[in-house]
Amino acid sequence: MEVLMGGWFPLVVVLTPIVVIALVVAVKIKGYMDAYVPWSIVVAKNGTVRLIIKTKAGEREILVRDFDVKESSEVLEVRINGLGFGRYQLGEYKGPFGYVKSYAVSRKGLLVTDVRGKRYYLAFEKVDDVLKALRGGPGKTEIKVRG
């Protein structure tokens, strides 16, 4: 019995619940963030330019008035609502361009202004493909930006 009460056993008993709780919280946060990360962007051009952002949480359609390539550090300064962790910057931010709804998972992205003046920041690895589709001719293009 003395062998069990000395050394590493009390340490394992104390640390196991802490580690398990930390892992569960990390998995929940990752799942929440993944629900709002774009997995597909549809660029539809037929007189008006529409971006359709598809996430696990749903779809958002943006009627594009203007867009510009920007770094996340130029656009996103203060998080108002949402999550920011590592490369993830999801939610409502405030910066030099005013309030911006961010779907950012990389540094380089598109600052999009819709026809009502609301701004969105889209940053992911295939942002150049979306930019090419926005500058291209009429039609509908779907770009898988994740998975």
DRENNU-333668 format. One record per atom (N, C-alpha, C): residue in one letter; y, x, z. Coordinates in steps of 0.1 Angstrom, whole numbers. Atoms other than C-alpha are relative to their C-alpha. Example, Ala and Ser with C-alpha at 12.3 -4.5 7.8 and 13.67 -1.06 7.14 Angstrom:
<recs>
+----+-------+-------+-------+
! aa !    c2 !    c1 !    c3 !
+----+-------+-------+-------+
!  A !   -12 !     9 !     0 !
!  A !   -45 !   123 !    78 !
!  A !    12 !     9 !     0 !
!  S !   -11 !    -9 !     0 !
!  S !   -11 !   137 !    71 !
!  S !    11 !    -8 !     8 !
+----+-------+-------+-------+
</recs>
This chain:
<recs>
+----+-------+-------+-------+
! aa !    c2 !    c1 !    c3 !
+----+-------+-------+-------+
!  M !   -12 !     8 !     0 !
!  M !     0 !     0 !     0 !
!  M !    13 !     9 !     0 !
!  E !   -12 !    -9 !     0 !
!  E !    24 !    29 !     6 !
!  E !     3 !     5 !   -13 !
!  V !    -2 !    -4 !    13 !
!  V !    20 !    40 !   -29 !
!  V !     9 !   -10 !    -8 !
!  L !    -7 !    10 !     8 !
!  L !    33 !     7 !   -43 !
!  L !    15 !    -1 !     5 !
!  M !   -13 !     2 !    -5 !
!  M !    64 !     6 !   -20 !
!  M !     9 !    12 !    -2 !
!  G !    -8 !   -12 !     2 !
!  G !    76 !    41 !   -27 !
!  G !     3 !     3 !   -15 !
!  G !    -2 !    -5 !    14 !
!  G !    90 !    57 !   -59 !
!  G !     6 !   -10 !   -10 !
!  W !    -6 !     8 !    11 !
!  W !    95 !    37 !   -91 !
!  W !    -2 !   -15 !     2 !
!  F !     3 !    14 !     0 !
!  F !    81 !     3 !   -81 !
!  F !    12 !    -9 !     4 !
!  P !   -12 !     9 !    -3 !
!  P !   112 !   -11 !   -63 !
!  P !    11 !     1 !   -11 !
!  L !   -10 !    -1 !    11 !
!  L !   134 !     2 !   -92 !
!  L !    -4 !    -9 !   -11 !
!  V !     4 !     9 !    10 !
!  V !   113 !   -17 !  -117 !
!  V !     2 !   -14 !     4 !
!  V !    -2 !    14 !    -5 !
!  V !   114 !   -49 !   -96 !
!  V !    14 !    -4 !    -1 !
!  V !   -15 !     3 !     0 !
!  V !   152 !   -47 !   -94 !
!  V !     5 !    -1 !   -14 !
!  L !    -6 !    -1 !    14 !
!  L !   159 !   -37 !  -130 !
!  L !    -6 !    -9 !   -10 !
!  T !     6 !     8 !    10 !
!  T !   135 !   -59 !  -149 !
!  T !     8 !   -13 !    -2 !
!  P !    -7 !    12 !     3 !
!  P !   154 !   -92 !  -144 !
!  P !    14 !     3 !    -6 !
!  I !   -13 !    -3 !     5 !
!  I !   187 !   -75 !  -152 !
!  I !    -1 !     3 !   -15 !
!  V !     2 !    -4 !    14 !
!  V !   174 !   -60 !  -185 !
!  V !    -4 !   -13 !    -8 !
!  V !     4 !    12 !     8 !
!  V !   157 !   -93 !  -195 !
!  V !    12 !    -9 !    -2 !
!  I !   -12 !     9 !     2 !
!  I !   190 !  -113 !  -189 !
!  I !     9 !     6 !   -10 !
!  A !    -9 !    -7 !     9 !
!  A !   210 !   -87 !  -208 !
!  A !    -5 !    -2 !   -15 !
!  L !     6 !     2 !    13 !
!  L !   186 !   -90 !  -238 !
!  L !     1 !   -14 !    -5 !
!  V !    -1 !    14 !     4 !
!  V !   186 !  -128 !  -238 !
!  V !    15 !    -2 !    -4 !
!  V !   -15 !     2 !     4 !
!  V !   225 !  -128 !  -238 !
!  V !     3 !     7 !   -13 !
!  A !    -3 !    -7 !    13 !
!  A !   226 !  -102 !  -266 !
!  A !    -6 !    -8 !   -12 !
!  V !     6 !     7 !    11 !
!  V !   202 !  -122 !  -287 !
!  V !     8 !   -13 !    -3 !
!  K !    -8 !    12 !     1 !
!  K !   222 !  -154 !  -281 !
!  K !    13 !     3 !    -7 !
!  I !   -13 !    -4 !     6 !
!  I !   255 !  -137 !  -291 !
!  I !    -2 !     3 !   -15 !
!  K !     3 !    -4 !    14 !
!  K !   239 !  -122 !  -322 !
!  K !    -3 !   -13 !    -9 !
!  G !     3 !    13 !     7 !
!  G !   226 !  -157 !  -332 !
!  G !    12 !    -8 !    -3 !
!  Y !   -13 !     7 !     2 !
!  Y !   260 !  -173 !  -327 !
!  Y !     8 !     7 !   -11 !
!  M !    -8 !    -7 !    10 !
!  M !   277 !  -146 !  -348 !
!  M !    -7 !    -2 !   -14 !
!  D !     6 !     2 !    12 !
!  D !   251 !  -149 !  -375 !
!  D !     2 !   -13 !    -6 !
!  A !    -2 !    13 !     5 !
!  A !   257 !  -186 !  -378 !
!  A !    13 !    -1 !    -8 !
!  Y !   -13 !     1 !     7 !
!  Y !   293 !  -179 !  -390 !
!  Y !     2 !    11 !   -10 !
!  V !    -2 !   -10 !    10 !
!  V !   287 !  -149 !  -412 !
!  V !    -4 !    -5 !   -14 !
!  P !     3 !     5 !    13 !
!  P !   289 !  -158 !  -449 !
!  P !   -13 !     6 !    -6 !
!  W !    12 !    -5 !     7 !
!  W !   255 !  -155 !  -467 !
!  W !     1 !    -2 !   -15 !
!  S !    -2 !     2 !    14 !
!  S !   268 !  -168 !  -500 !
!  S !    14 !    -5 !    -3 !
!  I !   -13 !     4 !     4 !
!  I !   301 !  -172 !  -518 !
!  I !    -1 !    -6 !   -14 !
!  V !    -1 !     5 !    14 !
!  V !   306 !  -195 !  -548 !
!  V !    14 !     0 !    -4 !
!  V !   -13 !     0 !     7 !
!  V !   335 !  -189 !  -571 !
!  V !     0 !   -10 !   -11 !
!  A !    -1 !    10 !    11 !
!  A !   343 !  -220 !  -592 !
!  A !    13 !     0 !    -6 !
!  K !   -13 !     0 !     7 !
!  K !   370 !  -218 !  -618 !
!  K !    -1 !   -10 !   -12 !
!  N !    -1 !    10 !    10 !
!  N !   378 !  -249 !  -639 !
!  N !    14 !    -6 !     1 !
!  G !   -14 !     5 !    -2 !
!  G !   416 !  -253 !  -639 !
!  G !     5 !     5 !    13 !
!  T !    -3 !    -5 !   -13 !
!  T !   417 !  -246 !  -602 !
!  T !   -11 !    10 !     4 !
!  V !    10 !   -10 !    -4 !
!  V !   400 !  -217 !  -584 !
!  V !    -4 !    -5 !    14 !
!  R !     6 !     4 !   -13 !
!  R !   377 !  -227 !  -555 !
!  R !   -10 !    10 !     4 !
!  L !     9 !    -9 !    -7 !
!  L !   359 !  -205 !  -531 !
!  L !    -8 !    -9 !     9 !
!  I !     9 !     8 !    -9 !
!  I !   329 !  -221 !  -513 !
!  I !    -7 !    10 !     8 !
!  I !     6 !    -9 !   -10 !
!  I !   319 !  -201 !  -482 !
!  I !   -12 !    -7 !     6 !
!  K !    12 !     6 !    -6 !
!  K !   283 !  -209 !  -472 !
!  K !    -5 !     9 !    12 !
!  T !     6 !    -6 !   -12 !
!  T !   271 !  -200 !  -437 !
!  T !   -11 !    -9 !     6 !
!  K !    10 !     8 !    -6 !
!  K !   243 !  -212 !  -415 !
!  K !     6 !   -12 !     7 !
!  A !    -7 !    11 !    -7 !
!  A !   268 !  -234 !  -397 !
!  A !     5 !   -10 !   -10 !
!  G !    -5 !    10 !     9 !
!  G !   279 !  -251 !  -429 !
!  G !     7 !     7 !   -12 !
!  E !    -7 !    -5 !    11 !
!  E !   301 !  -248 !  -459 !
!  E !    15 !    -2 !     2 !
!  R !   -14 !     2 !    -1 !
!  R !   339 !  -244 !  -462 !
!  R !     5 !     3 !   -14 !
!  E !    -6 !    -2 !    14 !
!  E !   358 !  -249 !  -495 !
!  E !    14 !     3 !     1 !
!  I !   -14 !    -5 !     1 !
!  I !   390 !  -231 !  -502 !
!  I !     6 !    -2 !   -14 !
!  L !    -7 !     1 !    13 !
!  L !   414 !  -241 !  -530 !
!  L !     9 !    12 !     0 !
!  V !    -8 !   -13 !     0 !
!  V !   428 !  -206 !  -538 !
!  V !    13 !    -1 !    -7 !
!  R !   -13 !    -2 !     7 !
!  R !   465 !  -201 !  -545 !
!  R !     2 !    14 !    -3 !
!  D !    -3 !   -14 !     1 !
!  D !   466 !  -164 !  -540 !
!  D !   -10 !     8 !     7 !
!  F !     9 !    -9 !    -7 !
!  F !   444 !  -134 !  -530 !
!  F !     4 !    14 !    -2 !
!  D !    -4 !   -15 !     1 !
!  D !   448 !   -97 !  -523 !
!  D !   -10 !     7 !     8 !
!  V !    10 !    -8 !    -7 !
!  V !   425 !   -69 !  -513 !
!  V !     7 !     7 !    12 !
!  K !    -6 !    -6 !   -12 !
!  K !   432 !   -57 !  -477 !
!  K !   -10 !     6 !     9 !
!  E !     9 !    -6 !   -11 !
!  E !   417 !   -36 !  -449 !
!  E !     1 !   -10 !    12 !
!  S !     0 !     9 !   -11 !
!  S !   408 !   -56 !  -418 !
!  S !    11 !     5 !    10 !
!  S !   -10 !    -4 !   -10 !
!  S !   431 !   -34 !  -397 !
!  S !    15 !    -4 !    -5 !
!  E !   -13 !     4 !     5 !
!  E !   461 !   -45 !  -419 !
!  E !     2 !   -15 !     2 !
!  V !    -1 !    14 !    -1 !
!  V !   453 !   -82 !  -414 !
!  V !    -2 !    -6 !    14 !
!  L !     5 !     5 !   -13 !
!  L !   436 !   -88 !  -381 !
!  L !     5 !     8 !    12 !
!  E !    -5 !    -7 !   -12 !
!  E !   454 !   -78 !  -349 !
!  E !    -5 !    -5 !    13 !
!  V !     3 !     6 !   -13 !
!  V !   449 !  -102 !  -321 !
!  V !   -10 !   -12 !    -2 !
!  R !    10 !    11 !     2 !
!  R !   418 !  -125 !  -318 !
!  R !     5 !   -12 !     9 !
!  I !    -4 !    12 !    -7 !
!  I !   429 !  -160 !  -308 !
!  I !   -12 !    -8 !     5 !
!  N !    12 !     8 !    -2 !
!  N !   395 !  -178 !  -310 !
!  N !   -11 !     6 !    -8 !
!  G !    12 !    -5 !     8 !
!  G !   361 !  -165 !  -320 !
!  G !    -6 !    12 !     7 !
!  L !     7 !   -11 !    -6 !
!  L !   341 !  -134 !  -315 !
!  L !     3 !    13 !    -9 !
!  G !    -2 !   -12 !     6 !
!  G !   347 !   -98 !  -323 !
!  G !    -9 !    10 !     7 !
!  F !     9 !   -10 !    -5 !
!  F !   320 !   -72 !  -318 !
!  F !    -5 !    10 !   -10 !
!  G !     3 !   -10 !    10 !
!  G !   316 !   -40 !  -337 !
!  G !     6 !    -4 !   -13 !
!  R !    -6 !     3 !    13 !
!  R !   320 !   -48 !  -374 !
!  R !     2 !   -15 !    -2 !
!  Y !    -3 !    14 !     0 !
!  Y !   320 !   -86 !  -367 !
!  Y !    14 !    -3 !     5 !
!  Q !   -13 !     5 !    -4 !
!  Q !   354 !  -102 !  -366 !
!  Q !     1 !   -14 !    -6 !
!  L !     2 !    14 !     4 !
!  L !   348 !  -139 !  -368 !
!  L !     9 !    -9 !     8 !
!  G !    -8 !    10 !    -7 !
!  G !   372 !  -167 !  -359 !
!  G !    15 !     1 !    -4 !
!  E !   -15 !     1 !     2 !
!  E !   410 !  -172 !  -356 !
!  E !     7 !    13 !     5 !
!  Y !    -8 !   -12 !    -4 !
!  Y !   432 !  -141 !  -356 !
!  Y !    14 !    -2 !    -3 !
!  K !   -14 !     0 !     3 !
!  K !   469 !  -134 !  -356 !
!  K !     4 !    14 !    -4 !
!  G !    -4 !   -13 !     4 !
!  G !   485 !  -105 !  -374 !
!  G !    13 !    -1 !    -8 !
!  P !   -12 !     0 !     8 !
!  P !   513 !   -95 !  -398 !
!  P !     1 !   -11 !   -10 !
!  F !     0 !    11 !    10 !
!  F !   503 !  -123 !  -422 !
!  F !    -1 !   -14 !     7 !
!  G !     1 !    13 !    -7 !
!  G !   503 !  -150 !  -395 !
!  G !   -14 !    -3 !     5 !
!  Y !    13 !     4 !    -4 !
!  Y !   473 !  -169 !  -384 !
!  Y !   -10 !     1 !   -11 !
!  V !    10 !    -3 !    10 !
!  V !   441 !  -160 !  -403 !
!  V !   -13 !    -4 !     5 !
!  K !    14 !     3 !    -3 !
!  K !   406 !  -175 !  -403 !
!  K !    -8 !    11 !    -6 !
!  S !     8 !   -12 !     5 !
!  S !   383 !  -145 !  -405 !
!  S !   -15 !    -2 !    -1 !
!  Y !    15 !    -1 !     2 !
!  Y !   348 !  -141 !  -419 !
!  Y !    -3 !    14 !    -4 !
!  A !     1 !   -14 !     3 !
!  A !   347 !  -104 !  -416 !
!  A !   -12 !     7 !     6 !
!  V !    11 !    -9 !    -5 !
!  V !   317 !   -81 !  -413 !
!  V !     0 !    14 !    -6 !
!  S !    -2 !   -14 !     5 !
!  S !   331 !   -50 !  -430 !
!  S !    15 !     2 !     0 !
!  R !   -14 !    -4 !    -1 !
!  R !   364 !   -32 !  -432 !
!  R !     9 !    -5 !   -12 !
!  K !    -7 !     4 !    13 !
!  K !   374 !   -40 !  -469 !
!  K !    -2 !   -15 !    -3 !
!  G !     2 !    14 !     2 !
!  G !   380 !   -77 !  -477 !
!  G !    12 !    -6 !    -8 !
!  L !   -10 !     8 !     7 !
!  L !   401 !  -104 !  -494 !
!  L !     8 !    -8 !     9 !
!  L !    -9 !     9 !    -7 !
!  L !   431 !  -120 !  -479 !
!  L !     3 !   -12 !   -10 !
!  V !    -1 !    11 !     9 !
!  V !   430 !  -155 !  -495 !
!  V !    10 !   -10 !     7 !
!  T !    -9 !    11 !    -4 !
!  T !   458 !  -181 !  -492 !
!  T !    -3 !   -12 !    -8 !
!  D !     3 !    13 !     7 !
!  D !   449 !  -217 !  -500 !
!  D !    13 !    -7 !    -4 !
!  V !   -11 !     7 !     6 !
!  V !   471 !  -242 !  -517 !
!  V !     9 !    -6 !    11 !
!  R !    -9 !     5 !   -11 !
!  R !   484 !  -255 !  -483 !
!  R !     6 !    11 !     9 !
!  G !    -6 !   -11 !    -7 !
!  G !   493 !  -220 !  -471 !
!  G !    -8 !     6 !    11 !
!  K !     9 !    -6 !   -11 !
!  K !   464 !  -214 !  -447 !
!  K !    -7 !    12 !    -6 !
!  R !     6 !   -12 !     4 !
!  R !   450 !  -179 !  -448 !
!  R !   -14 !     2 !     5 !
!  Y !    14 !    -3 !    -3 !
!  Y !   414 !  -167 !  -448 !
!  Y !    -2 !    15 !    -3 !
!  Y !     3 !   -14 !     3 !
!  Y !   401 !  -131 !  -446 !
!  Y !   -15 !     0 !    -1 !
!  L !    14 !    -2 !     3 !
!  L !   367 !  -125 !  -462 !
!  L !    -3 !    14 !    -2 !
!  A !     3 !   -14 !     1 !
!  A !   352 !   -91 !  -457 !
!  A !   -15 !     1 !     2 !
!  F !    14 !    -2 !     0 !
!  F !   316 !   -82 !  -465 !
!  F !    -3 !    11 !   -11 !
!  E !     4 !   -12 !     8 !
!  E !   297 !   -55 !  -485 !
!  E !     3 !    -3 !   -15 !
!  K !    -1 !     3 !    14 !
!  K !   299 !   -73 !  -519 !
!  K !    13 !    -7 !    -4 !
!  V !   -13 !     6 !     2 !
!  V !   336 !   -82 !  -518 !
!  V !     5 !     4 !   -15 !
!  D !    -4 !    -3 !    14 !
!  D !   341 !   -64 !  -552 !
!  D !    -6 !   -10 !   -10 !
!  D !     6 !    10 !     9 !
!  D !   317 !   -89 !  -569 !
!  D !     8 !   -13 !     1 !
!  V !    -8 !    12 !    -1 !
!  V !   337 !  -118 !  -555 !
!  V !    14 !     2 !    -7 !
!  L !   -13 !    -3 !     6 !
!  L !   369 !  -101 !  -567 !
!  L !    -1 !     0 !   -15 !
!  K !     3 !     0 !    15 !
!  K !   354 !   -96 !  -602 !
!  K !    -1 !   -15 !    -5 !
!  A !     2 !    14 !     4 !
!  A !   344 !  -133 !  -603 !
!  A !    14 !    -8 !     1 !
!  L !   -13 !     6 !     0 !
!  L !   379 !  -144 !  -592 !
!  L !     9 !     4 !   -11 !
!  R !    -8 !    -5 !    11 !
!  R !   395 !  -123 !  -619 !
!  R !    -6 !    -3 !   -14 !
!  G !     7 !     3 !    13 !
!  G !   370 !  -134 !  -646 !
!  G !     4 !   -13 !    -5 !
!  G !    -2 !    13 !     7 !
!  G !   369 !  -164 !  -669 !
!  G !    -5 !   -12 !     8 !
!  P !     5 !    13 !    -7 !
!  P !   361 !  -200 !  -661 !
!  P !   -15 !     0 !     1 !
!  G !    14 !     1 !    -2 !
!  G !   328 !  -210 !  -648 !
!  G !    -3 !     0 !    15 !
!  K !     4 !     0 !   -14 !
!  K !   308 !  -210 !  -616 !
!  K !    -9 !    12 !     3 !
!  T !     8 !   -12 !    -3 !
!  T !   294 !  -178 !  -600 !
!  T !    -3 !     0 !    15 !
!  E !     4 !     0 !   -14 !
!  E !   274 !  -176 !  -568 !
!  E !    -4 !    15 !     3 !
!  I !     3 !   -14 !    -4 !
!  I !   273 !  -142 !  -550 !
!  I !    -7 !    -1 !    13 !
!  K !     7 !    -1 !   -13 !
!  K !   247 !  -136 !  -523 !
!  K !     6 !    12 !     7 !
!  V !    -6 !   -11 !    -7 !
!  V !   266 !  -115 !  -498 !
!  V !    -8 !     5 !    12 !
!  R !     8 !    -4 !   -11 !
!  R !   239 !  -114 !  -472 !
!  R !   -14 !    -5 !    -2 !
!  G !    14 !     4 !     0 !
!  G !   201 !  -115 !  -470 !
!  G !    -5 !    -3 !   -13 !
+----+-------+-------+-------+
</recs>
